[in-house]
């Protein structure tokens, strides 16, 4: 990063990935006991990560959004090292003859024992070593993973995502929103206050940082676990699943505004944003897509506009139809239903219409 910044500031030259990758060969040759010890492919992967960060920066500039120039990452922030190919600087299952343990070999480190919690399926393509607090993980990306199709059920469902319930299906089934961050908010606030009182650079501050990170990691694991279970239940129960095509980044934008044009209801919007992010819609939809593809299920995303205001019986759309968070009462035909179930029914109808049109084309 310093190379790129200095070259542009002093000579107006933009340094690309290819330039830095070529210079890396000379750096490794001159520093055989330092940079030369580590995997060349892994160092190239780090340069590619930097190149992606700069490309994203220039894309934001061209789009007129807040750019956010790439910054230096300190020792505590750089937590993942990747090897693009198994066998090039890193080898999974490096001691296959061992009867009771699995090892991964890292160039410059040696053989490291791994607690393998489930069998690896397919062919290992890339390997990454990731640090989360005091824990280390080996993350494998595999090709040629065999699909696991499930038997057909003949059932279809629309899914409405929400805050009161994580998901509601068109047949009236509600999946609870566990609110993991809210449940941990007291301990997290106490840990963050304790961190704020510590002197920077001290050993006690490092311990306080580790405590805050451990709490956030626990919330993340709980959220992912719940998303896996909820997605698996949907995939097992329905052949066709229709969900909203949500723009979560836009929905959780800050309402604070600027000094010249301050926002309104900032505290209420901040609370809503926190609740949406705590529900983990993005994580849930990503996991649902992966499981649906593996199981041979069909997943359809539809435009969510007006699905919560439209009557599933007569089609009348009005803001007054939804009088409360959970109550839907059509002002035209008098149809009453749970608001999320009504929205899920509209989502299902739109998805089936989109599917029929695609098949006809």
C-alpha positions as CSV (number, residue, x, y, z in Angstrom):
1,X,0.0,0.0,0.0
2,X,2.8,2.4,0.8
3,X,4.4,1.6,-2.6
4,X,1.2,2.5,-4.4
5,X,0.6,5.7,-2.3
6,X,4.2,6.9,-2.7
7,X,4.4,6.2,-6.5
8,X,1.2,8.1,-7.1
9,X,2.0,11.1,-4.8
10,X,5.5,11.6,-6.2
11,X,5.3,10.6,-9.8
12,X,1.6,10.3,-10.6
13,X,2.0,6.6,-11.4
14,X,-0.6,4.0,-10.6
15,X,0.9,0.8,-9.5
16,X,-1.0,-2.4,-10.4
17,X,-1.0,-6.0,-9.1
18,X,1.1,-7.2,-12.0
19,X,3.8,-4.6,-11.2
20,X,4.0,-5.5,-7.5
21,X,3.8,-9.3,-8.2
22,X,6.9,-8.9,-10.5
23,X,8.8,-6.9,-7.9
24,X,7.9,-9.5,-5.2
25,X,10.2,-12.0,-7.0
26,X,13.2,-9.7,-6.5
27,X,12.2,-8.9,-2.9
28,X,12.2,-12.7,-2.1
29,X,15.5,-13.2,-3.8
30,X,17.2,-10.5,-1.8
31,X,15.6,-11.6,1.5
32,X,15.8,-15.4,1.5
33,X,15.7,-15.8,5.3
34,X,12.8,-13.4,5.6
35,X,10.2,-13.0,2.8
36,X,11.7,-15.9,0.9
37,X,10.7,-18.3,3.6
38,X,7.0,-17.9,3.0
39,X,4.8,-19.1,0.2
40,X,5.0,-17.0,-3.0
41,X,1.4,-17.9,-3.9
42,X,0.2,-16.8,-0.5
43,X,2.0,-13.4,-0.8
44,X,0.4,-13.0,-4.2
45,X,-3.0,-13.6,-2.7
46,X,-2.4,-10.8,-0.3
47,X,-1.4,-8.5,-3.2
48,X,-4.7,-9.5,-5.0
49,X,-6.6,-8.6,-1.8
50,X,-5.0,-5.2,-1.8
51,X,-5.8,-4.8,-5.5
52,X,-9.4,-5.6,-4.9
53,X,-9.5,-3.0,-2.2
54,X,-8.2,-0.3,-4.5
55,X,-10.6,-1.3,-7.3
56,X,-13.5,-1.1,-4.9
57,X,-12.3,2.3,-3.8
58,X,-12.2,3.7,-7.4
59,X,-15.6,2.1,-8.1
60,X,-17.1,4.0,-5.2
61,X,-15.5,7.2,-6.4
62,X,-17.0,6.8,-9.9
63,X,-20.4,5.9,-8.4
64,X,-20.4,9.1,-6.3
65,X,-20.6,7.2,-3.0
66,X,-18.4,7.8,0.1
67,X,-15.0,6.4,-1.2
68,X,-13.2,5.3,2.0
69,X,-9.5,5.1,0.9
70,X,-7.9,1.7,1.8
71,X,-6.0,1.9,5.1
72,X,-3.1,0.1,6.7
73,X,-4.0,-2.9,8.7
74,X,-2.3,-3.4,12.0
75,X,-1.2,-6.7,13.4
76,X,-4.5,-7.3,15.2
77,X,-6.6,-6.7,12.0
78,X,-4.9,-8.9,9.5
79,X,-6.3,-12.2,10.5
80,X,-6.4,-14.4,7.3
81,X,-3.7,-15.9,5.2
82,X,-4.8,-17.7,2.0
83,X,-3.1,-20.3,-0.3
84,X,-4.9,-20.3,-3.8
85,X,-4.0,-23.9,-4.5
86,X,-3.6,-27.0,-2.4
87,X,0.0,-28.2,-2.7
88,X,1.4,-24.8,-3.5
89,X,2.9,-23.6,-0.2
90,X,0.2,-25.5,1.8
91,X,-0.9,-29.1,1.8
92,X,-4.1,-30.4,3.3
93,X,-3.9,-33.9,5.0
94,X,-0.2,-33.8,4.7
95,X,0.3,-37.0,6.7
96,X,-2.5,-39.3,5.4
97,X,-0.8,-42.3,6.9
98,X,-1.4,-41.1,10.4
99,X,-4.1,-43.3,11.9
100,X,-5.9,-40.9,14.2
101,X,-5.1,-37.2,13.4
102,X,-5.2,-34.8,10.4
103,X,-2.4,-32.5,9.6
104,X,-1.9,-29.4,7.4
105,X,1.5,-28.5,6.2
106,X,2.3,-24.7,6.0
107,X,5.4,-23.5,4.2
108,X,7.8,-22.0,6.7
109,X,5.9,-23.5,9.6
110,X,5.7,-27.2,9.1
111,X,3.0,-29.8,9.9
112,X,0.2,-28.5,12.2
113,X,-2.4,-30.8,13.7
114,X,-6.0,-30.0,12.9
115,X,-9.2,-30.9,14.7
116,X,-11.3,-32.0,11.8
117,X,-14.9,-31.7,12.9
118,X,-16.4,-33.1,9.7
119,X,-15.2,-35.0,6.6
120,X,-14.0,-33.1,3.6
121,X,-16.1,-33.7,0.4
122,X,-14.9,-33.0,-3.1
123,X,-11.4,-31.8,-4.1
124,X,-9.6,-29.3,-2.0
125,X,-9.0,-26.1,-4.1
126,X,-7.9,-23.3,-1.8
127,X,-6.8,-23.3,1.8
128,X,-6.9,-20.4,4.3
129,X,-5.8,-20.0,7.9
130,X,-8.0,-17.7,9.9
131,X,-7.5,-16.3,13.4
132,X,-10.5,-15.4,15.6
133,X,-9.3,-14.1,18.9
134,X,-7.2,-16.9,20.4
135,X,-8.6,-19.5,18.1
136,X,-7.2,-20.6,14.7
137,X,-9.2,-22.2,11.9
138,X,-8.3,-23.9,8.6
139,X,-10.9,-22.9,6.0
140,X,-11.1,-25.2,2.9
141,X,-12.8,-24.3,-0.4
142,X,-13.6,-27.4,-2.4
143,X,-14.5,-28.2,-6.1
144,X,-16.5,-31.2,-7.4
145,X,-18.5,-31.4,-4.2
146,X,-21.3,-34.0,-4.7
147,X,-24.8,-32.7,-4.4
148,X,-27.2,-34.2,-1.9
149,X,-30.7,-34.0,-3.5
150,X,-33.6,-34.5,-1.2
151,X,-36.9,-36.3,-2.1
152,X,-39.6,-34.1,-3.6
153,X,-42.3,-32.9,-1.2
154,X,-44.7,-31.2,-3.7
155,X,-44.9,-28.1,-1.4
156,X,-44.1,-24.5,-2.2
157,X,-43.7,-21.6,0.2
158,X,-43.2,-17.8,0.2
159,X,-41.0,-16.5,3.0
160,X,-41.3,-13.0,4.5
161,X,-38.3,-11.9,6.5
162,X,-38.8,-9.8,9.6
163,X,-37.6,-8.6,13.0
164,X,-40.4,-10.0,15.2
165,X,-39.9,-13.4,13.5
166,X,-36.8,-14.2,11.5
167,X,-39.0,-15.7,8.7
168,X,-42.7,-16.4,8.2
169,X,-43.9,-18.8,5.6
170,X,-47.1,-18.5,3.5
171,X,-48.6,-21.5,5.3
172,X,-48.3,-19.7,8.7
173,X,-45.1,-21.1,10.1
174,X,-43.0,-18.7,12.1
175,X,-39.2,-19.1,12.6
176,X,-38.1,-17.3,15.8
177,X,-35.7,-14.4,15.8
178,X,-33.3,-15.4,18.6
179,X,-31.8,-11.8,18.9
180,X,-28.4,-13.0,19.9
181,X,-26.8,-9.6,20.1
182,X,-29.6,-8.2,22.3
183,X,-29.2,-11.2,24.6
184,X,-25.5,-10.5,25.0
185,X,-25.8,-6.7,25.1
186,X,-25.3,-6.3,28.8
187,X,-22.1,-8.3,29.0
188,X,-20.9,-6.7,25.8
189,X,-21.5,-3.2,27.1
190,X,-19.7,-4.0,30.4
191,X,-16.7,-5.4,28.4
192,X,-16.6,-2.4,26.2
193,X,-16.7,0.0,29.2
194,X,-13.9,-2.0,30.8
195,X,-11.9,-1.7,27.5
196,X,-12.4,2.1,27.3
197,X,-10.7,2.5,30.7
198,X,-7.5,0.6,29.8
199,X,-4.3,2.3,28.7
200,X,-3.4,1.8,25.1
201,X,-0.6,-0.6,24.5
202,X,-0.9,-2.2,27.9
203,X,-1.3,-5.9,28.6
204,X,-4.6,-5.4,30.4
205,X,-6.0,-3.6,27.3
206,X,-5.0,-6.6,25.2
207,X,-6.9,-8.9,27.5
208,X,-9.9,-6.5,27.4
209,X,-9.8,-6.5,23.6
210,X,-9.8,-10.3,23.6
211,X,-12.8,-10.4,25.9
212,X,-14.8,-8.1,23.6
213,X,-13.8,-10.1,20.5
214,X,-14.7,-13.3,22.2
215,X,-18.2,-12.0,22.9
216,X,-18.7,-10.8,19.3
217,X,-17.4,-14.2,18.0
218,X,-19.9,-16.1,20.2
219,X,-22.8,-14.0,18.9
220,X,-21.6,-14.6,15.3
221,X,-21.4,-18.4,15.8
222,X,-24.9,-18.4,17.4
223,X,-26.4,-16.5,14.5
224,X,-24.8,-18.7,11.9
225,X,-25.9,-21.9,13.8
226,X,-29.5,-20.6,14.0
227,X,-29.4,-19.7,10.3
228,X,-28.2,-23.2,9.3
229,X,-31.0,-24.8,11.3
230,X,-33.7,-22.5,9.9
231,X,-32.6,-22.9,6.3
232,X,-32.3,-26.6,6.6
233,X,-35.9,-26.8,7.9
234,X,-37.2,-24.8,4.8
235,X,-35.1,-26.9,2.4
236,X,-36.4,-30.1,3.8
237,X,-40.0,-29.0,3.8
238,X,-40.5,-27.3,0.4
239,X,-39.6,-27.9,-3.2
240,X,-39.9,-24.2,-4.3
241,X,-39.0,-21.4,-1.9
242,X,-39.7,-17.8,-2.8
243,X,-38.1,-14.9,-0.7
244,X,-37.7,-11.2,-0.9
245,X,-34.8,-9.8,-2.9
246,X,-33.8,-7.4,-0.1
247,X,-31.2,-4.6,-0.3
248,X,-30.0,-4.9,3.2
249,X,-27.2,-2.3,2.9
250,X,-29.7,0.3,1.8
251,X,-32.2,-0.7,4.5
252,X,-29.6,-0.2,7.2
253,X,-28.1,3.1,6.2
254,X,-27.7,5.7,8.9
255,X,-30.4,8.4,9.2
256,X,-28.1,10.8,11.0
257,X,-27.7,13.0,7.8
258,X,-25.2,15.9,7.8
259,X,-24.6,19.1,9.7
260,X,-26.5,21.1,7.1
261,X,-29.3,18.5,6.7
262,X,-29.6,16.5,9.9
263,X,-31.8,13.4,9.8
264,X,-35.0,12.8,11.7
265,X,-35.9,10.0,14.1
266,X,-32.2,9.1,14.2
267,X,-32.4,7.0,17.4
268,X,-35.4,5.0,16.2
269,X,-33.7,4.3,12.9
270,X,-30.5,3.3,14.6
271,X,-32.5,0.8,16.8
272,X,-34.2,-0.6,13.7
273,X,-30.8,-1.0,11.9
274,X,-29.4,-2.8,14.9
275,X,-32.4,-5.1,15.0
276,X,-32.1,-5.9,11.3
277,X,-28.4,-6.6,11.5
278,X,-28.9,-8.7,14.6
279,X,-31.5,-10.9,12.8
280,X,-28.9,-11.7,10.2
281,X,-31.0,-11.7,7.0
282,X,-28.0,-11.7,4.7
283,X,-26.4,-14.7,6.5
284,X,-29.7,-16.5,6.4
285,X,-30.3,-16.0,2.7
286,X,-26.8,-16.9,1.8
287,X,-27.0,-20.2,3.7
288,X,-30.4,-20.9,2.3
289,X,-29.1,-20.5,-1.3
290,X,-26.3,-22.9,-0.6
291,X,-28.5,-25.5,0.9
292,X,-31.2,-25.2,-1.7
293,X,-28.6,-25.7,-4.5
294,X,-27.2,-28.8,-2.9
295,X,-30.6,-30.3,-2.2
296,X,-31.9,-29.6,-5.7
297,X,-34.6,-27.1,-4.5
298,X,-35.7,-24.1,-6.5
299,X,-35.1,-20.7,-4.9
300,X,-36.7,-17.6,-6.3
301,X,-36.1,-13.9,-5.3
302,X,-38.8,-11.4,-6.0
303,X,-39.2,-7.6,-5.6
304,X,-40.5,-7.0,-2.0
305,X,-42.2,-3.6,-2.8
306,X,-45.8,-3.4,-1.5
307,X,-45.9,-7.1,-0.5
308,X,-46.8,-6.1,3.1
309,X,-49.5,-3.5,2.0
310,X,-51.3,-5.6,-0.6
311,X,-54.3,-7.8,0.3
312,X,-53.6,-11.4,-0.6
313,X,-57.4,-12.0,-1.2
314,X,-58.5,-9.0,-3.4
315,X,-55.2,-7.4,-4.4
316,X,-56.0,-4.0,-2.9
317,X,-52.8,-2.1,-2.0
318,X,-52.9,0.7,0.6
319,X,-50.8,1.8,3.6
320,X,-53.9,1.6,5.9
321,X,-54.2,-2.1,5.3
322,X,-51.4,-2.8,7.8
323,X,-52.6,-1.2,11.0
324,X,-50.0,-2.7,13.3
325,X,-46.8,-4.8,13.2
326,X,-48.7,-8.1,13.2
327,X,-52.2,-7.1,12.0
328,X,-53.4,-6.9,8.5
329,X,-57.0,-5.8,7.7
330,X,-57.9,-4.9,4.2
331,X,-59.9,-1.7,4.0
332,X,-61.8,-2.9,0.9
333,X,-62.8,-6.5,1.4
334,X,-62.3,-6.8,5.1
335,X,-59.8,-9.7,4.9
336,X,-57.9,-10.2,8.1
337,X,-54.7,-12.2,8.6
338,X,-51.3,-12.0,10.3
339,X,-49.4,-9.3,8.5
340,X,-46.3,-11.5,7.9
341,X,-48.4,-14.4,6.6
342,X,-50.3,-12.1,4.2
343,X,-46.9,-10.7,2.9
344,X,-45.5,-14.2,2.5
345,X,-48.6,-15.2,0.5
346,X,-48.0,-12.2,-1.8
347,X,-44.4,-13.1,-2.2
348,X,-45.3,-16.7,-3.1
349,X,-47.8,-15.6,-5.7
350,X,-45.2,-13.2,-7.3
351,X,-42.6,-15.9,-7.3
352,X,-44.8,-18.5,-9.0
353,X,-45.9,-15.9,-11.6
354,X,-42.3,-15.1,-12.3
355,X,-41.5,-18.9,-12.6
356,X,-44.4,-19.5,-14.9
357,X,-43.3,-16.6,-17.2
358,X,-39.7,-17.9,-17.2
359,X,-40.9,-21.4,-18.2
360,X,-43.2,-20.0,-20.9
361,X,-40.3,-18.0,-22.4
